[in-house]
Amino acid sequence: MRRYQIIFAMLAMLAFVVAGSRGGGEAKGTASLAESGAQSAPQTEQYAGFVTAGAEEVERAFGKVRESYVPRNNAEQTAALDPLSPLAEIFRTVSDEPVPDINISVGLVADLKTNQVYWGLNRDKRWPLASITKLASAAFAKSHMKETDSATVTRQALEEIGDASEAKFSPGEIYSVGDLIRAALLFSSNESAETLAISYGREKSLEGTNALVKEWGANETHFEDPTGLSVANQSTASDILRMARAVYEQYPDLLKITRTPKLTLTELGKKKKLTYQNINQFAGRGDFIGGKTGYTEDAGENLVSIFAYEGRPIAIVVLGAEDRFAATEFLLQWFKETHTSR
């Protein structure tokens, strides 16, 4: 009996060792998976896609983001690792017609609800945002300021934009916060965006806007000013898609402004009415849900647009274009001819 007891004891010990080794392997596998996930987060070498103009200014700006940004919760950690993976593919390809030859530097076509990208060009390359910046600036102002409150245009606002010769507003004029948001989006008023930021507290406003887009998962995006005049205001087509989706879902009134053909504002000091035309050529078009233009010499022509197609919101981003509206129209028609959800 002692011999059998010894055998049973040895078998029990062997089973314990095997079970322990399996448990260790699982733990090691979990650790490896965690390390793999950590490596997929934005790394320093991924910040190499600068345009040449203002590279030092941009490096300083993005350096501050890399040093200071720490995800604050699980949702933000998930957003930081989000590769824009689609939730579901709604559209199917019905034609192999190639994408038209358009002169742009960065672009994409995507289903805004699913994040499914159907065409992309350098979509993760950072590019100066120009006035697409104002979508985020307007969202921050709308969520942190009362639209019925008033704000006064200051000399600082005009000094911040540099060349005030194209400014529509003058120092001392008073407008509602709501009208300033509308002006910033509809005819891309730089002094409106600056007035909103200065009224709230310019530094706090910029910090808040940068934090807001990080909550949206736009981790390759940074703002140095509320207008987009700074070359350090940069993003990627993938991040712009994230921002467009957040505005579409959380701030539909802002998109409504961008598709309105014209706008009448009231200068509250003298009760003067002022009417301005939308600078977006798609404004008023039946299938246009909304979007934002942008232009600087460094950026070229930028445009993010959302169109309705077969009951879905289709987002088109073009950056560094020679003709942003023509390029967007070509991409929209290509998508309609080559994809369907039916």
C-alpha positions as CSV (number, residue, x, y, z in Angstrom):
1,M,0.0,0.0,0.0
2,R,2.8,2.4,0.8
3,R,4.1,1.9,-2.8
4,Y,0.6,2.9,-4.3
5,Q,0.4,5.8,-1.9
6,I,3.8,7.1,-3.0
7,I,2.7,6.7,-6.7
8,F,-0.6,8.6,-6.1
9,A,1.3,11.3,-4.2
10,M,3.8,11.7,-7.1
11,L,0.9,11.9,-9.7
12,A,-0.8,14.6,-7.6
13,M,2.4,16.6,-7.4
14,L,2.8,16.3,-11.2
15,A,-0.7,17.5,-11.8
16,F,-0.1,20.5,-9.5
17,V,3.1,21.4,-11.4
18,V,1.3,21.1,-14.8
19,A,-1.6,23.2,-13.6
20,G,0.8,25.8,-12.3
21,S,2.7,26.0,-15.5
22,R,-0.5,26.5,-17.5
23,G,-1.6,29.3,-15.2
24,G,1.8,31.0,-15.6
25,G,1.5,30.8,-19.4
26,E,-1.9,32.5,-19.3
27,A,-0.6,35.3,-17.1
28,K,2.4,35.7,-19.5
29,G,0.0,35.8,-22.5
30,T,-2.1,38.5,-20.8
31,A,1.0,40.6,-20.1
32,S,2.1,40.2,-23.7
33,L,-1.3,41.3,-25.0
34,A,-1.2,44.4,-22.7
35,E,2.3,45.3,-23.9
36,S,1.1,44.9,-27.5
37,G,-1.8,47.3,-26.8
38,A,0.5,49.8,-25.2
39,Q,2.7,49.8,-28.2
40,S,-0.2,50.6,-30.4
41,A,-0.7,53.9,-28.6
42,P,0.7,57.0,-30.3
43,Q,4.6,56.9,-30.3
44,T,7.1,59.6,-30.7
45,E,8.2,58.4,-34.2
46,Q,4.6,58.7,-35.4
47,Y,4.9,62.5,-35.0
48,A,7.2,62.8,-37.9
49,G,4.6,63.8,-40.5
50,F,5.1,67.5,-40.3
51,V,4.7,69.9,-43.2
52,T,7.9,71.8,-43.6
53,A,6.5,75.3,-42.8
54,G,6.7,76.2,-39.2
55,A,8.1,72.8,-38.2
56,E,9.8,74.1,-35.0
57,E,6.6,75.7,-33.8
58,V,4.6,72.6,-34.5
59,E,7.2,70.4,-32.7
60,R,7.0,72.6,-29.7
61,A,3.2,72.4,-29.7
62,F,3.0,68.6,-30.1
63,G,5.9,68.1,-27.7
64,K,3.7,69.7,-25.0
65,V,0.9,67.4,-25.9
66,R,3.1,64.3,-25.7
67,E,4.5,65.3,-22.3
68,S,1.2,66.4,-20.7
69,Y,-1.5,64.1,-22.0
70,V,-2.4,61.2,-19.8
71,P,-5.7,59.3,-20.4
72,R,-8.0,60.1,-17.5
73,N,-10.3,57.1,-17.6
74,N,-11.0,53.8,-19.4
75,A,-13.0,55.4,-22.2
76,E,-10.2,57.9,-22.9
77,Q,-7.7,55.1,-22.9
78,T,-9.8,53.2,-25.4
79,A,-10.0,56.4,-27.5
80,A,-6.2,56.8,-27.4
81,L,-5.8,53.3,-28.9
82,D,-8.7,53.5,-31.3
83,P,-7.5,52.7,-34.8
84,L,-10.8,53.9,-36.4
85,S,-11.9,50.3,-36.7
86,P,-15.4,50.1,-38.3
87,L,-18.4,49.0,-36.3
88,A,-20.0,47.5,-39.4
89,E,-19.7,47.8,-43.1
90,I,-23.0,49.1,-44.5
91,F,-22.0,49.7,-48.1
92,R,-20.9,47.2,-50.7
93,T,-18.8,47.8,-53.8
94,V,-20.7,47.6,-57.1
95,S,-18.1,49.0,-59.4
96,D,-14.3,48.9,-59.6
97,E,-14.2,52.4,-61.2
98,P,-11.0,54.0,-59.9
99,V,-10.9,57.1,-57.7
100,P,-10.8,60.2,-59.9
101,D,-7.5,62.0,-60.3
102,I,-7.7,64.9,-57.9
103,N,-5.0,67.2,-56.7
104,I,-5.1,66.9,-52.9
105,S,-2.5,66.0,-50.3
106,V,-4.7,64.2,-47.7
107,G,-8.2,62.8,-47.9
108,L,-10.7,60.2,-47.1
109,V,-14.3,59.0,-47.7
110,A,-16.1,57.3,-44.9
111,D,-19.5,56.4,-43.4
112,L,-19.7,58.7,-40.5
113,K,-21.7,56.4,-38.2
114,T,-19.7,53.3,-38.6
115,N,-16.2,54.9,-39.2
116,Q,-15.8,52.6,-42.2
117,V,-13.3,54.3,-44.5
118,Y,-13.9,53.5,-48.2
119,W,-11.0,55.5,-49.6
120,G,-8.1,57.2,-48.0
121,L,-5.0,59.1,-49.0
122,N,-2.3,59.8,-46.3
123,R,-5.2,59.8,-43.9
124,D,-2.9,59.6,-40.8
125,K,-0.5,62.3,-42.0
126,R,-0.7,65.5,-39.9
127,W,-1.7,68.6,-41.8
128,P,-2.4,72.3,-40.9
129,L,-6.2,72.5,-40.1
130,A,-6.7,76.1,-41.0
131,S,-10.3,77.2,-40.2
132,I,-11.6,73.6,-39.7
133,T,-10.3,74.5,-36.2
134,K,-13.4,76.5,-35.7
135,L,-15.6,73.4,-35.6
136,A,-13.9,72.5,-32.3
137,S,-13.7,76.1,-31.1
138,A,-17.5,76.5,-31.7
139,A,-18.3,73.2,-29.9
140,F,-16.3,74.3,-26.9
141,A,-17.9,77.7,-26.8
142,K,-21.4,76.2,-27.2
143,S,-20.9,73.8,-24.3
144,H,-19.2,76.3,-21.9
145,M,-20.8,79.7,-22.7
146,K,-24.4,80.9,-22.7
147,E,-25.4,81.8,-26.3
148,T,-27.6,84.7,-25.0
149,D,-24.7,86.3,-23.2
150,S,-22.9,89.1,-24.9
151,A,-19.2,89.6,-25.8
152,T,-17.3,92.6,-27.0
153,V,-14.9,92.7,-29.9
154,T,-11.5,93.9,-28.5
155,R,-8.3,95.2,-30.1
156,Q,-6.6,92.1,-28.8
157,A,-8.9,90.0,-30.9
158,L,-7.9,91.9,-34.0
159,E,-4.2,91.8,-33.0
160,E,-4.3,88.1,-32.5
161,I,-5.5,87.5,-36.1
162,G,-2.6,89.7,-37.5
163,D,-4.1,91.2,-40.6
164,A,-7.3,92.9,-39.6
165,S,-8.0,94.3,-43.0
166,E,-10.5,91.5,-43.7
167,A,-12.2,91.7,-40.4
168,K,-16.0,92.2,-40.5
169,F,-16.2,93.5,-36.9
170,S,-14.6,96.4,-35.2
171,P,-13.3,97.0,-31.6
172,G,-16.1,98.0,-29.2
173,E,-18.9,96.2,-31.1
174,I,-21.0,93.8,-29.1
175,Y,-22.6,90.6,-30.2
176,S,-24.3,87.7,-28.6
177,V,-22.2,84.5,-28.0
178,G,-24.6,82.7,-30.3
179,D,-24.1,85.2,-33.2
180,L,-20.3,85.0,-32.7
181,I,-20.5,81.1,-33.0
182,R,-22.6,81.5,-36.1
183,A,-20.2,84.0,-37.7
184,A,-17.2,81.8,-37.0
185,L,-18.8,78.8,-38.7
186,L,-20.8,80.4,-41.6
187,F,-18.3,82.9,-43.0
188,S,-15.3,81.8,-40.9
189,S,-14.9,85.0,-39.0
190,N,-11.5,85.0,-37.3
191,E,-12.3,87.9,-35.0
192,S,-15.5,86.0,-33.9
193,A,-13.5,83.0,-32.8
194,E,-10.9,85.1,-31.0
195,T,-13.6,87.2,-29.3
196,L,-15.3,84.0,-28.0
197,A,-11.9,82.7,-26.7
198,I,-10.9,86.0,-25.1
199,S,-14.3,86.5,-23.5
200,Y,-14.0,83.0,-21.9
201,G,-10.3,83.3,-21.1
202,R,-8.1,82.6,-24.1
203,E,-5.7,80.2,-22.4
204,K,-8.5,78.3,-20.7
205,S,-10.4,78.2,-23.9
206,L,-7.5,76.6,-25.8
207,E,-6.8,74.2,-23.0
208,G,-10.5,73.2,-23.0
209,T,-10.7,72.8,-26.7
210,N,-7.6,70.6,-26.8
211,A,-9.1,68.5,-24.0
212,L,-12.4,68.2,-25.7
213,V,-11.0,66.7,-28.9
214,K,-9.0,64.3,-26.9
215,E,-12.3,63.1,-25.4
216,W,-13.5,62.6,-28.9
217,G,-10.4,60.4,-29.6
218,A,-8.6,62.9,-31.8
219,N,-5.2,62.4,-30.2
220,E,-3.2,63.6,-33.2
221,T,-4.9,67.0,-33.1
222,H,-3.6,70.1,-31.4
223,F,-4.7,73.8,-31.4
224,E,-2.4,76.8,-30.7
225,D,-5.2,79.3,-31.5
226,P,-9.0,79.3,-31.9
227,T,-9.0,80.3,-35.5
228,G,-6.6,78.0,-37.4
229,L,-4.2,80.8,-38.5
230,S,-1.3,79.1,-36.7
231,V,0.5,76.4,-38.7
232,A,0.7,74.5,-35.3
233,N,-3.0,73.8,-35.5
234,Q,-2.7,70.4,-37.0
235,S,-4.7,67.2,-37.4
236,T,-5.1,64.1,-39.6
237,A,-7.9,63.1,-41.9
238,S,-8.7,60.2,-39.5
239,D,-8.9,62.7,-36.5
240,I,-11.1,65.1,-38.5
241,L,-13.4,62.2,-39.1
242,R,-13.6,61.6,-35.4
243,M,-14.3,65.3,-34.8
244,A,-17.0,65.4,-37.5
245,R,-18.7,62.4,-36.0
246,A,-18.7,64.0,-32.5
247,V,-20.1,67.3,-33.8
248,Y,-22.7,65.3,-35.9
249,E,-23.8,63.4,-32.8
250,Q,-23.4,66.0,-30.0
251,Y,-23.8,69.4,-31.7
252,P,-26.2,69.0,-34.7
253,D,-27.1,72.7,-34.4
254,L,-23.6,73.6,-35.4
255,L,-23.9,71.7,-38.6
256,K,-27.2,73.4,-39.2
257,I,-25.4,76.7,-39.1
258,T,-22.8,75.5,-41.7
259,R,-25.4,74.5,-44.2
260,T,-27.4,77.8,-43.9
261,P,-26.9,79.9,-47.1
262,K,-26.9,83.3,-45.3
263,L,-26.9,84.8,-41.8
264,T,-28.2,88.0,-40.2
265,L,-26.4,89.2,-37.1
266,T,-27.3,92.0,-34.7
267,E,-24.7,94.3,-33.3
268,L,-26.1,94.9,-29.9
269,G,-24.6,98.3,-29.2
270,K,-26.3,100.1,-32.1
271,K,-28.9,97.5,-32.8
272,K,-27.5,97.2,-36.3
273,K,-28.5,94.3,-38.6
274,L,-25.7,92.7,-40.7
275,T,-26.3,90.0,-43.3
276,Y,-23.5,87.7,-44.6
277,Q,-23.4,84.9,-47.2
278,N,-22.1,81.4,-46.4
279,I,-18.6,80.9,-48.0
280,N,-19.3,77.2,-48.4
281,Q,-20.5,76.4,-51.9
282,F,-22.4,73.4,-50.7
283,A,-24.6,75.5,-48.3
284,G,-28.3,75.2,-49.1
285,R,-27.8,72.0,-51.2
286,G,-30.4,69.3,-50.4
287,D,-28.0,66.5,-49.6
288,F,-25.5,68.6,-47.7
289,I,-25.7,68.0,-43.9
290,G,-22.8,70.4,-43.0
291,G,-19.1,70.9,-42.8
292,K,-16.3,73.5,-42.5
293,T,-13.9,75.2,-44.9
294,G,-10.3,76.1,-44.2
295,Y,-7.5,77.9,-46.0
296,T,-4.0,79.3,-45.2
297,E,-0.9,79.4,-47.4
298,D,0.6,76.6,-45.4
299,A,-2.5,74.4,-45.5
300,G,-3.8,75.1,-49.0
301,E,-7.6,74.5,-49.4
302,N,-9.1,72.3,-46.7
303,L,-12.7,71.1,-46.4
304,V,-14.6,68.6,-44.3
305,S,-18.2,67.8,-45.6
306,I,-21.0,65.5,-44.6
307,F,-23.5,64.4,-47.2
308,A,-26.7,62.3,-47.0
309,Y,-26.6,59.2,-49.3
310,E,-29.0,56.3,-49.1
311,G,-30.0,57.4,-45.6
312,R,-26.4,57.5,-44.3
313,P,-24.1,60.4,-43.5
314,I,-21.0,60.2,-45.7
315,A,-18.0,62.2,-44.6
316,I,-15.4,63.5,-47.1
317,V,-12.2,65.2,-46.0
318,V,-9.8,66.9,-48.4
319,L,-6.7,68.7,-47.2
320,G,-4.1,70.6,-49.2
321,A,-6.4,70.8,-52.3
322,E,-6.1,73.1,-55.3
323,D,-9.9,73.2,-55.5
324,R,-11.5,71.7,-52.4
325,F,-15.1,71.9,-53.7
326,A,-14.4,70.2,-57.0
327,A,-12.3,67.5,-55.3
328,T,-15.1,66.9,-52.8
329,E,-17.7,66.7,-55.5
330,F,-15.6,64.2,-57.5
331,L,-15.1,62.0,-54.5
332,L,-18.8,62.1,-53.6
333,Q,-19.9,61.1,-57.2
334,W,-17.2,58.4,-57.3
335,F,-18.6,56.9,-54.0
336,K,-22.2,57.1,-55.3
337,E,-21.3,55.3,-58.5
338,T,-19.2,52.6,-56.8
339,H,-21.0,51.8,-53.5
340,T,-24.5,51.0,-52.4
341,S,-26.2,49.9,-49.2
342,R,-29.1,48.2,-51.1
